[in-house]
Amino acid sequence: MSQARTLYKAGIDHFAHGRYGEAIEAYRKALAIDAQLAMAWNGLAMALARDGDLDAAISAARRYVELEPEEPLAHTSLSMLYQQAGRIPEAEEEKALSMRLQMRRRE
């Protein structure tokens, strides 16, 4: 397993135990090694949101969407963060896109 993936998994563990600062640090270290590790961007976004930094969380979620534009979870995550930030039109747009992607996968 690569060092980036090891750090990503450490981030998951920290997040699961409510250690959001440590999770953020682990995800950022993973991304410093491999900026293409899409799920680490999602983990970072969720940890930043829990830590109260919605703007940074939205930026991280946007990066996840850039890396995985066909991944419904990427758009769902971004939608949830937009909703938390009170950006309802953007949240609804991302949710609709996620649902269209999910429907395509079922076809």
NORNORBEL-V495477 format. One record per pair of residues at least 6 apart in sequence whose ideal C-beta (glycine too) atoms are under 8 Angstrom apart, sorted by sequence separation. I is the first residue (numbers start at 1). J is the second residue. If there is no record, write none. Layout:
I_J + I_J
This chain:
14_20 + 31_37 + 34_40 + 48_54 + 65_71 + 68_74 + 82_88 + 30_37 + 64_71 + 67_74 + 14_22 + 15_23 + 48_56 + 49_57 + 82_90 + 83_91 + 14_23 + 31_40 + 48_57 + 65_74 + 82_91 + 30_40 + 31_41 + 64_74 + 65_75 + 11_22 + 12_23 + 46_57 + 79_90 + 80_91 + 11_23 + 14_26 + 45_57 + 48_60 + 79_91 + 82_94 + 11_24 + 27_40 + 31_44 + 44_57 + 45_58 + 61_74 + 64_77 + 65_78 + 79_92 + 27_41 + 64_78 + 79_93 + 11_26 + 45_60 + 79_94 + 10_26 + 11_27 + 27_43 + 28_44 + 44_60 + 45_61 + 61_77 + 62_78 + 78_94 + 79_95 + 27_44 + 61_78 + 8_26 + 42_60 + 76_94 + 7_26 + 8_27 + 11_30 + 41_60 + 42_61 + 45_64 + 75_94 + 76_95 + 79_98 + 7_27 + 23_43 + 24_44 + 27_47 + 41_61 + 58_78 + 61_81 + 75_95 + 7_29 + 8_30 + 41_63 + 42_64 + 75_97 + 76_98 + 7_30 + 24_47 + 41_64 + 58_81 + 75_98 + 6_30 + 23_47 + 24_48 + 57_81 + 58_82 + 74_98 + 5_30 + 39_64 + 73_98 + 4_30 + 7_33 + 38_64 + 41_67 + 72_98 + 75_101 + 3_30 + 4_31 + 20_47 + 24_51 + 54_81 + 58_85 + 72_99 + 15_43 + 4_33 + 8_37 + 11_40 + 38_67 + 72_101 + 3_33 + 4_34 + 20_50 + 21_51 + 38_68 + 54_84 + 55_85 + 71_101 + 72_102 + 2_33 + 8_39 + 12_43 + 15_46 + 20_51 + 36_67 + 42_73 + 46_77 + 54_85 + 70_101 + 2_34 + 5_37 + 8_40 + 11_43 + 15_47 + 42_74 + 45_77 + 49_81 + 4_37 + 7_40 + 11_44 + 14_47 + 38_71 + 45_78 + 72_105 + 8_43 + 15_50 + 42_77 + 49_84 + 4_40 + 11_47 + 38_74 + 45_81
